[in-house]
Amino acid sequence: MKNSSARLIADCALGVALSAVLMLISAYVPFLSFVSLLACGSPMVYIVFKHNAYAGILAALCTLPVAFIVLGDILGTLMLMLLYIVPSLVFAISRKKLGDGGFYATLVLTAATCAAAYIVMLLITKGEGGGIQDYIASSGESMRSTMEKLLPEAGIERAEIKTALSSAVTAAVEMVMRYLPSIVIGVSSVTAYMLIMFNVFIMKRLRTAEMHYPGFFELKMPRSTCFVLIIFYIIDIFTDDKSMFSAVCDNLTALLTAGFAICGLSFVDYYFSRRLHSGYLRAAVYAAVGTVGFMLVPFAFEILIFIGFFDGLRDMRGIVGTRGDDNARR
């Protein structure tokens, strides 16, 4: 019993220290910030799987004052806790309760936690006396004024360009406000998925827990969502843009469209997984292609939407798989 208690205390202390160090790295080493932010909740996940949920929660609570001492910024520390450590804890506890079969329930719970964290961040950073809309509008105004200052340096003085720039920023702010719910849900879902898969990778390497979750190349939209998306597009055509019902339909349409784009990329990954077996190499290739050809990203996004839509409608993976098997037999 004493050895077990000592091991628990040692693991919790080590987890708290490691999380604080990872937070420090994310703040002062920019090129490592992305990985360190994803990893700062991994010690808590390890504690939950190695011991129990109560130990993980206690370690997370102890991380808050230690990280504050290290970073010296209570607001930044709180945001990091809410956005990365708390969702990691939710994932670990959900996975331990639901098992491998509860992947989508675990993803929904983790995404809901991330969404709550993003909303809290918006409320905290909105400024004194203003709402979220005022904060986004002031951010747009700041961006517009910055770009206007850069125009004379580039030798551009025409008033028409400044007017067009002002109109573009105003339209962008209005679009962000209209699609803010779908933006928060979409970003939260992507963040949750990346947190889950990163922690699955770490736990497998540490041999703490054996988890069998579907890979990215297995993600696919159900056939019914294809017809739902068509219905939403039809509704959007015949409804008033200023109504609340239209705004809800627009956000649902945007979420489904983004889902089809992700599943389109999943189909591409499925196709290339038959030729390049390492998922990490494929991810590196996609990142490199996106970086080099960033100007073509909007065009590629449209193509991925159609691929994901037709894959959900006609099961293109089955066709590709059958042809691949036939070629292999030949």
C-alpha positions in Angstrom: 0.0 0.0 0.0 2.8 2.4 0.9 4.6 1.7 -2.4 1.4 2.3 -4.3 0.8 5.6 -2.6 4.4 6.7 -3.1 4.1 5.8 -6.8 0.9 7.8 -7.1 2.4 10.8 -5.4 5.6 10.6 -7.6 3.6 10.2 -10.8 1.4 13.2 -9.9 4.4 15.4 -9.0 6.2 14.4 -12.2 3.0 15.1 -14.2 2.5 18.5 -12.7 6.1 19.5 -13.3 6.0 18.2 -16.9 2.8 20.0 -17.8 4.2 23.3 -16.4 7.4 22.8 -18.4 5.4 22.1 -21.6 3.4 25.3 -21.0 6.6 27.2 -20.6 7.9 25.8 -23.8 4.7 26.7 -25.7 5.1 30.3 -24.4 8.8 30.9 -25.2 9.7 28.5 -28.0 7.3 29.4 -30.9 8.3 26.6 -33.3 7.5 24.0 -30.6 4.4 25.6 -29.3 1.9 23.5 -31.3 3.3 20.1 -30.1 3.9 21.3 -26.6 0.3 22.6 -26.3 -1.1 19.2 -27.5 1.2 17.4 -25.1 0.7 19.5 -21.9 -2.4 17.5 -21.0 -0.8 14.1 -21.7 0.7 13.7 -18.2 -2.8 14.0 -16.8 -4.0 11.4 -19.3 -1.2 9.1 -18.2 -2.2 9.5 -14.5 -5.8 8.7 -15.2 -5.0 5.5 -17.1 -2.2 4.5 -14.7 -4.1 5.3 -11.5 -7.6 6.8 -11.5 -9.7 9.8 -12.6 -9.5 11.5 -9.1 -5.7 11.4 -9.3 -5.7 13.0 -12.7 -8.1 15.8 -11.6 -6.0 16.5 -8.5 -2.8 16.7 -10.6 -4.6 19.1 -13.0 -5.6 21.3 -10.1 -2.1 21.3 -8.7 -0.8 22.3 -12.2 -2.6 25.6 -12.1 -0.6 27.3 -9.3 2.7 25.8 -10.5 2.1 26.9 -14.1 1.2 30.4 -12.9 4.4 30.6 -10.9 6.4 29.5 -14.0 4.6 31.7 -16.6 3.7 34.6 -14.4 0.4 35.2 -16.2 -2.8 33.9 -14.5 -5.0 34.6 -17.5 -2.7 32.8 -20.0 -2.3 29.9 -17.6 -6.1 29.6 -17.1 -6.6 29.6 -20.9 -4.0 26.9 -21.4 -5.7 24.8 -18.7 -9.1 25.2 -20.1 -8.2 24.6 -23.7 -5.7 21.7 -23.4 -5.5 20.1 -20.0 -9.2 20.0 -19.2 -10.2 18.5 -22.6 -7.4 15.9 -22.2 -8.8 14.9 -18.8 -12.3 14.6 -20.3 -10.9 12.4 -23.0 -9.1 10.1 -20.6 -12.0 9.7 -18.2 -14.5 9.2 -21.1 -12.2 6.6 -22.8 -11.7 4.7 -19.5 -15.5 4.6 -19.0 -16.7 4.0 -22.5 -13.8 1.9 -24.0 -12.9 1.6 -27.7 -16.6 1.4 -28.8 -17.3 4.9 -27.5 -15.0 6.8 -29.8 -17.6 9.2 -31.2 -19.2 9.8 -27.7 -15.7 10.5 -26.4 -15.0 12.9 -29.4 -18.3 14.7 -28.8 -17.6 15.2 -25.0 -14.1 16.4 -25.7 -15.3 18.7 -28.5 -18.0 20.1 -26.2 -15.3 20.8 -23.5 -13.1 22.6 -26.1 -16.1 24.6 -27.3 -16.8 25.7 -23.7 -13.2 26.7 -23.4 -13.3 28.7 -26.6 -16.4 30.5 -25.4 -14.9 31.3 -22.1 -11.8 32.6 -23.9 -14.0 34.9 -26.0 -15.8 36.2 -23.0 -12.5 36.8 -21.1 -10.8 38.6 -24.0 -13.8 40.6 -25.2 -12.7 43.8 -23.4 -14.3 46.0 -20.8 -18.0 46.7 -21.3 -18.2 45.1 -24.7 -19.7 42.0 -26.1 -18.3 39.3 -28.4 -19.7 41.2 -31.4 -17.9 44.4 -30.3 -14.7 42.5 -29.7 -14.8 41.0 -33.2 -15.7 44.3 -34.8 -12.8 46.1 -33.0 -10.5 43.3 -34.2 -11.7 43.9 -37.8 -11.2 47.6 -37.4 -7.7 47.2 -36.1 -6.9 45.0 -39.0 -8.3 47.5 -41.4 -6.3 50.4 -39.9 -3.1 48.3 -40.1 -3.6 47.5 -43.7 -4.4 51.1 -44.5 -1.1 52.2 -43.0 0.7 49.7 -45.2 -0.9 51.0 -48.4 1.2 54.2 -48.7 4.4 52.2 -48.0 3.5 50.1 -51.0 2.9 53.2 -53.1 -0.9 52.8 -53.2 -2.8 56.0 -52.4 -6.1 55.5 -54.3 -9.2 56.2 -52.2 -11.2 53.5 -54.1 -8.9 50.8 -52.8 -9.2 52.1 -49.2 -13.0 52.1 -49.6 -13.0 48.5 -51.0 -10.7 47.4 -48.2 -13.1 48.9 -45.6 -16.1 47.2 -47.2 -14.2 43.8 -47.3 -13.3 44.0 -43.6 -16.9 44.9 -42.7 -18.3 42.0 -44.8 -15.7 39.7 -43.1 -16.8 40.8 -39.6 -20.5 40.2 -40.6 -19.7 36.7 -41.9 -17.7 35.8 -38.8 -20.6 36.9 -36.6 -23.1 35.0 -38.7 -21.1 31.8 -38.7 -19.6 32.1 -35.3 -21.4 29.1 -33.8 -20.2 26.8 -36.7 -16.7 28.2 -36.4 -16.5 27.4 -32.7 -18.0 23.9 -33.2 -15.7 23.2 -36.1 -12.5 24.4 -34.5 -13.5 22.6 -31.3 -14.1 19.3 -33.1 -10.7 19.5 -34.9 -8.9 20.4 -31.7 -10.6 17.6 -29.8 -9.7 15.1 -32.6 -6.1 16.2 -32.6 -5.9 16.0 -28.8 -7.4 12.5 -28.8 -5.2 11.0 -31.5 -2.1 12.7 -30.1 -2.8 11.2 -26.6 -3.6 7.8 -28.1 -0.2 7.9 -29.8 1.6 8.8 -26.6 -0.2 6.3 -24.4 0.5 3.5 -26.9 4.2 4.4 -26.9 4.3 4.4 -23.1 2.3 1.1 -23.1 0.0 2.6 -20.6 -3.2 1.7 -22.4 -4.0 -0.2 -25.6 -6.5 1.8 -27.7 -8.0 0.9 -31.0 -9.7 4.0 -32.5 -10.6 4.4 -36.2 -7.8 6.1 -38.2 -8.3 9.3 -40.1 -8.6 7.4 -43.4 -11.7 5.6 -42.0 -13.7 8.8 -41.4 -16.8 9.0 -43.5 -20.1 10.8 -43.5 -23.3 8.7 -43.4 -25.4 8.6 -46.6 -28.3 10.3 -44.9 -26.2 13.5 -44.4 -26.0 13.9 -48.2 -29.7 14.3 -48.4 -29.8 16.5 -45.3 -27.2 18.9 -46.9 -29.3 19.1 -50.1 -32.4 20.0 -48.1 -30.5 22.7 -46.2 -29.3 24.2 -49.5 -32.8 24.3 -50.8 -34.1 25.9 -47.6 -31.4 28.5 -47.8 -32.5 29.5 -51.3 -36.1 30.2 -50.3 -35.6 31.8 -46.8 -34.9 35.4 -45.8 -31.2 35.9 -45.0 -32.0 38.1 -42.0 -34.2 35.6 -40.2 -33.0 33.5 -37.2 -34.1 30.3 -39.0 -31.9 31.2 -42.0 -28.9 31.8 -39.7 -29.4 28.4 -38.1 -29.7 26.7 -41.5 -26.6 28.5 -42.7 -24.5 27.3 -39.7 -25.8 23.7 -40.1 -25.0 23.8 -43.8 -21.5 25.2 -43.1 -20.8 22.4 -40.5 -22.0 19.7 -42.9 -20.0 21.2 -45.8 -16.8 21.3 -43.6 -17.6 17.7 -42.6 -17.7 16.6 -46.2 -14.5 18.4 -46.9 -12.8 16.5 -44.1 -14.2 13.2 -45.2 -13.0 14.1 -48.8 -9.5 14.4 -47.4 -10.1 11.2 -45.5 -10.9 9.5 -48.8 -7.7 10.8 -50.4 -5.8 9.5 -47.3 -7.6 6.1 -47.8 -6.5 6.0 -51.4 -2.9 6.8 -50.7 -2.7 4.6 -47.6 -2.7 1.7 -50.0 0.6 3.0 -51.4 2.2 4.9 -48.5 1.5 2.9 -45.3 2.9 5.4 -42.8 0.2 7.8 -41.6 2.9 10.2 -40.4 4.6 10.4 -43.8 1.2 11.0 -45.4 0.4 13.8 -43.0 3.8 15.4 -43.7 3.1 15.2 -47.5 -0.3 16.8 -47.0 1.2 19.6 -44.9 4.0 20.2 -47.4 1.6 20.3 -50.3 -0.7 22.7 -48.4 2.2 25.0 -47.6 3.6 25.1 -51.1 0.3 25.4 -52.9 -1.6 27.5 -50.3 -3.0 29.7 -53.1 -4.9 26.7 -54.4 -6.3 25.7 -50.9 -9.8 27.2 -51.6 -10.0 25.3 -55.0 -8.8 22.1 -53.3 -11.4 22.6 -50.5 -14.2 22.7 -53.1 -12.9 19.5 -54.7 -12.7 17.7 -51.3 -16.3 18.7 -50.6 -17.5 16.9 -53.8 -15.3 13.9 -53.1 -16.6 13.6 -49.5 -20.2 14.0 -50.7 -20.0 11.4 -53.4 -18.1 9.0 -51.1 -20.9 9.2 -48.6 -23.5 8.9 -51.4 -22.0 6.0 -53.4 -19.3 4.4 -51.1 -16.4 5.3 -53.4 -14.0 3.5 -51.0 -15.7 0.2 -51.7 -15.1 0.8 -55.5 -11.5 1.7 -55.0 -10.9 -1.2 -52.6 -12.5 -3.7 -55.0 -10.3 -2.5 -57.9 -7.3 -2.5 -55.7 -7.9 -6.1 -54.7 -8.5 -7.1 -58.3 -5.2 -5.5 -59.3 -3.5 -7.2 -56.5 -4.8 -10.6 -57.6 -3.6 -10.0 -61.1 
